Amino acid sequence: MIGGELRGLRALVSGASKGIGSAIAKRLRDEGATVLGTARTVPPGLPTDVQFVAADRCSRWGAATTSNSASSRLSGVSRSDR
C-alpha cells in the first residue's frame, strides 16, 4: 500500500490494545485513516493521534459505549467492499 491511500476513511478496530488489533490500527492510521481503537484497557504508550475507548464489547454497556464513541468521534465508520 502506498501511504495515504485510506485518507478520509474512518475505521473502528476492536482489540486494538495489543497484537494483531494494534498492528491493524497502526497500519490503518499510517495509511491515512482516522482510527478509533477499542479494547478493555488503554495500552501503555498510546500515541496522541490515536483515538481510543476502553470498553468491554461483550457487555451491553461496553457495546453501547463503543457504538456511541464511533458515532460521535468518527461520525460513523466507512464501509469498504475492497
mmCIF file of the C-alpha atoms, coordinates in Angstrom:
data_MODEL
# 
_entry.id   MODEL 
# 
loop_
_atom_site.group_PDB 
_atom_site.id 
_atom_site.type_symbol 
_atom_site.label_atom_id 
_atom_site.label_alt_id 
_atom_site.label_comp_id 
_atom_site.label_asym_id 
_atom_site.label_entity_id 
_atom_site.label_seq_id 
_atom_site.pdbx_PDB_ins_code 
_atom_site.Cartn_x 
_atom_site.Cartn_y 
_atom_site.Cartn_z 
_atom_site.occupancy 
_atom_site.B_iso_or_equiv 
_atom_site.pdbx_formal_charge 
_atom_site.auth_seq_id 
_atom_site.auth_comp_id 
_atom_site.auth_asym_id 
_atom_site.auth_atom_id 
_atom_site.pdbx_PDB_model_num 
ATOM 1  C CA . MET A 1 1  ? 0.000   0.000  0.000  1.00 0.00 ? 1  MET A CA 1 
ATOM 2  C CA . ILE A 1 2  ? 1.091   3.499  -0.685 1.00 0.00 ? 2  ILE A CA 1 
ATOM 3  C CA . GLY A 1 3  ? 0.980   5.876  2.300  1.00 0.00 ? 3  GLY A CA 1 
ATOM 4  C CA . GLY A 1 4  ? -2.215  7.914  2.467  1.00 0.00 ? 4  GLY A CA 1 
ATOM 5  C CA . GLU A 1 5  ? -4.321  5.528  0.387  1.00 0.00 ? 5  GLU A CA 1 
ATOM 6  C CA . LEU A 1 6  ? -7.001  5.455  3.106  1.00 0.00 ? 6  LEU A CA 1 
ATOM 7  C CA . ARG A 1 7  ? -7.096  9.210  3.770  1.00 0.00 ? 7  ARG A CA 1 
ATOM 8  C CA . GLY A 1 8  ? -10.634 10.312 4.589  1.00 0.00 ? 8  GLY A CA 1 
ATOM 9  C CA . LEU A 1 9  ? -11.833 6.881  5.666  1.00 0.00 ? 9  LEU A CA 1 
ATOM 10 C CA . ARG A 1 10 ? -12.861 6.047  9.243  1.00 0.00 ? 10 ARG A CA 1 
ATOM 11 C CA . ALA A 1 11 ? -12.192 2.736  10.974 1.00 0.00 ? 11 ALA A CA 1 
ATOM 12 C CA . LEU A 1 12 ? -13.210 1.090  14.231 1.00 0.00 ? 12 LEU A CA 1 
ATOM 13 C CA . VAL A 1 13 ? -10.690 -1.533 15.380 1.00 0.00 ? 13 VAL A CA 1 
ATOM 14 C CA . SER A 1 14 ? -11.549 -3.813 18.281 1.00 0.00 ? 14 SER A CA 1 
ATOM 15 C CA . GLY A 1 15 ? -8.798  -5.477 20.288 1.00 0.00 ? 15 GLY A CA 1 
ATOM 16 C CA . ALA A 1 16 ? -6.539  -2.547 19.431 1.00 0.00 ? 16 ALA A CA 1 
ATOM 17 C CA . SER A 1 17 ? -4.514  -2.617 22.648 1.00 0.00 ? 17 SER A CA 1 
ATOM 18 C CA . LYS A 1 18 ? -2.107  -5.367 21.560 1.00 0.00 ? 18 LYS A CA 1 
ATOM 19 C CA . GLY A 1 19 ? -1.216  -7.962 18.975 1.00 0.00 ? 19 GLY A CA 1 
ATOM 20 C CA . ILE A 1 20 ? -2.941  -8.080 15.616 1.00 0.00 ? 20 ILE A CA 1 
ATOM 21 C CA . GLY A 1 21 ? -5.543  -5.470 16.578 1.00 0.00 ? 21 GLY A CA 1 
ATOM 22 C CA . SER A 1 22 ? -2.834  -2.990 17.497 1.00 0.00 ? 22 SER A CA 1 
ATOM 23 C CA . ALA A 1 23 ? -0.941  -3.684 14.269 1.00 0.00 ? 23 ALA A CA 1 
ATOM 24 C CA . ILE A 1 24 ? -4.107  -3.200 12.193 1.00 0.00 ? 24 ILE A CA 1 
ATOM 25 C CA . ALA A 1 25 ? -4.941  0.078  13.931 1.00 0.00 ? 25 ALA A CA 1 
ATOM 26 C CA . LYS A 1 26 ? -1.402  1.395  13.359 1.00 0.00 ? 26 LYS A CA 1 
ATOM 27 C CA . ARG A 1 27 ? -1.383  0.348  9.707  1.00 0.00 ? 27 ARG A CA 1 
ATOM 28 C CA . LEU A 1 28 ? -4.749  1.964  9.023  1.00 0.00 ? 28 LEU A CA 1 
ATOM 29 C CA . ARG A 1 29 ? -3.565  5.155  10.737 1.00 0.00 ? 29 ARG A CA 1 
ATOM 30 C CA . ASP A 1 30 ? -0.295  5.107  8.780  1.00 0.00 ? 30 ASP A CA 1 
ATOM 31 C CA . GLU A 1 31 ? -2.305  4.813  5.558  1.00 0.00 ? 31 GLU A CA 1 
ATOM 32 C CA . GLY A 1 32 ? -4.301  7.918  6.453  1.00 0.00 ? 32 GLY A CA 1 
ATOM 33 C CA . ALA A 1 33 ? -7.500  6.557  8.010  1.00 0.00 ? 33 ALA A CA 1 
ATOM 34 C CA . THR A 1 34 ? -8.972  8.087  11.138 1.00 0.00 ? 34 THR A CA 1 
ATOM 35 C CA . VAL A 1 35 ? -8.949  5.221  13.627 1.00 0.00 ? 35 VAL A CA 1 
ATOM 36 C CA . LEU A 1 36 ? -10.881 4.620  16.827 1.00 0.00 ? 36 LEU A CA 1 
ATOM 37 C CA . GLY A 1 37 ? -9.365  1.693  18.699 1.00 0.00 ? 37 GLY A CA 1 
ATOM 38 C CA . THR A 1 38 ? -11.182 -0.185 21.411 1.00 0.00 ? 38 THR A CA 1 
ATOM 39 C CA . ALA A 1 39 ? -10.229 -2.806 23.986 1.00 0.00 ? 39 ALA A CA 1 
ATOM 40 C CA . ARG A 1 40 ? -10.855 -3.411 27.660 1.00 0.00 ? 40 ARG A CA 1 
ATOM 41 C CA . THR A 1 41 ? -7.811  -1.398 28.722 1.00 0.00 ? 41 THR A CA 1 
ATOM 42 C CA . VAL A 1 42 ? -5.916  1.530  27.250 1.00 0.00 ? 42 VAL A CA 1 
ATOM 43 C CA . PRO A 1 43 ? -2.499  0.368  26.055 1.00 0.00 ? 43 PRO A CA 1 
ATOM 44 C CA . PRO A 1 44 ? 0.581   1.996  27.587 1.00 0.00 ? 44 PRO A CA 1 
ATOM 45 C CA . GLY A 1 45 ? 2.348   4.447  25.305 1.00 0.00 ? 45 GLY A CA 1 
ATOM 46 C CA . LEU A 1 46 ? -0.718  5.167  23.161 1.00 0.00 ? 46 LEU A CA 1 
ATOM 47 C CA . PRO A 1 47 ? 0.253   7.788  20.553 1.00 0.00 ? 47 PRO A CA 1 
ATOM 48 C CA . THR A 1 48 ? -1.530  11.111 20.985 1.00 0.00 ? 48 THR A CA 1 
ATOM 49 C CA . ASP A 1 49 ? -3.039  10.963 17.489 1.00 0.00 ? 49 ASP A CA 1 
ATOM 50 C CA . VAL A 1 50 ? -4.849  7.680  18.189 1.00 0.00 ? 50 VAL A CA 1 
ATOM 51 C CA . GLN A 1 51 ? -8.411  7.785  19.445 1.00 0.00 ? 51 GLN A CA 1 
ATOM 52 C CA . PHE A 1 52 ? -9.246  5.046  21.914 1.00 0.00 ? 52 PHE A CA 1 
ATOM 53 C CA . VAL A 1 53 ? -12.176 3.938  24.028 1.00 0.00 ? 53 VAL A CA 1 
ATOM 54 C CA . ALA A 1 54 ? -11.725 1.476  26.888 1.00 0.00 ? 54 ALA A CA 1 
ATOM 55 C CA . ALA A 1 55 ? -14.771 -0.791 26.874 1.00 0.00 ? 55 ALA A CA 1 
ATOM 56 C CA . ASP A 1 56 ? -15.569 -4.493 27.054 1.00 0.00 ? 56 ASP A CA 1 
ATOM 57 C CA . ARG A 1 57 ? -17.686 -5.049 23.971 1.00 0.00 ? 57 ARG A CA 1 
ATOM 58 C CA . CYS A 1 58 ? -19.064 -8.276 25.448 1.00 0.00 ? 58 CYS A CA 1 
ATOM 59 C CA . SER A 1 59 ? -21.209 -6.262 27.858 1.00 0.00 ? 59 SER A CA 1 
ATOM 60 C CA . ARG A 1 60 ? -24.215 -4.126 26.951 1.00 0.00 ? 60 ARG A CA 1 
ATOM 61 C CA . TRP A 1 61 ? -22.525 -1.083 28.453 1.00 0.00 ? 61 TRP A CA 1 
ATOM 62 C CA . GLY A 1 62 ? -19.312 -1.717 26.512 1.00 0.00 ? 62 GLY A CA 1 
ATOM 63 C CA . ALA A 1 63 ? -21.118 -2.275 23.223 1.00 0.00 ? 63 ALA A CA 1 
ATOM 64 C CA . ALA A 1 64 ? -23.172 0.900  23.711 1.00 0.00 ? 64 ALA A CA 1 
ATOM 65 C CA . THR A 1 65 ? -20.081 2.894  24.695 1.00 0.00 ? 65 THR A CA 1 
ATOM 66 C CA . THR A 1 66 ? -18.204 1.691  21.614 1.00 0.00 ? 66 THR A CA 1 
ATOM 67 C CA . SER A 1 67 ? -21.133 2.441  19.320 1.00 0.00 ? 67 SER A CA 1 
ATOM 68 C CA . ASN A 1 68 ? -21.684 5.898  20.796 1.00 0.00 ? 68 ASN A CA 1 
ATOM 69 C CA . SER A 1 69 ? -17.969 6.699  20.564 1.00 0.00 ? 69 SER A CA 1 
ATOM 70 C CA . ALA A 1 70 ? -17.806 5.633  16.912 1.00 0.00 ? 70 ALA A CA 1 
ATOM 71 C CA . SER A 1 71 ? -20.842 7.777  16.133 1.00 0.00 ? 71 SER A CA 1 
ATOM 72 C CA . SER A 1 72 ? -19.625 10.864 17.970 1.00 0.00 ? 72 SER A CA 1 
ATOM 73 C CA . ARG A 1 73 ? -15.878 10.726 17.335 1.00 0.00 ? 73 ARG A CA 1 
ATOM 74 C CA . LEU A 1 74 ? -15.897 9.342  13.800 1.00 0.00 ? 74 LEU A CA 1 
ATOM 75 C CA . SER A 1 75 ? -19.362 10.358 12.585 1.00 0.00 ? 75 SER A CA 1 
ATOM 76 C CA . GLY A 1 76 ? -19.862 6.656  11.878 1.00 0.00 ? 76 GLY A CA 1 
ATOM 77 C CA . VAL A 1 77 ? -17.416 4.346  10.105 1.00 0.00 ? 77 VAL A CA 1 
ATOM 78 C CA . SER A 1 78 ? -16.565 3.821  6.451  1.00 0.00 ? 78 SER A CA 1 
ATOM 79 C CA . ARG A 1 79 ? -17.557 0.646  4.713  1.00 0.00 ? 79 ARG A CA 1 
ATOM 80 C CA . SER A 1 80 ? -15.227 -0.883 2.189  1.00 0.00 ? 80 SER A CA 1 
ATOM 81 C CA . ASP A 1 81 ? -16.021 -3.747 -0.138 1.00 0.00 ? 81 ASP A CA 1 
ATOM 82 C CA . ARG A 1 82 ? -12.416 -3.996 -1.335 1.00 0.00 ? 82 ARG A CA 1 
# 
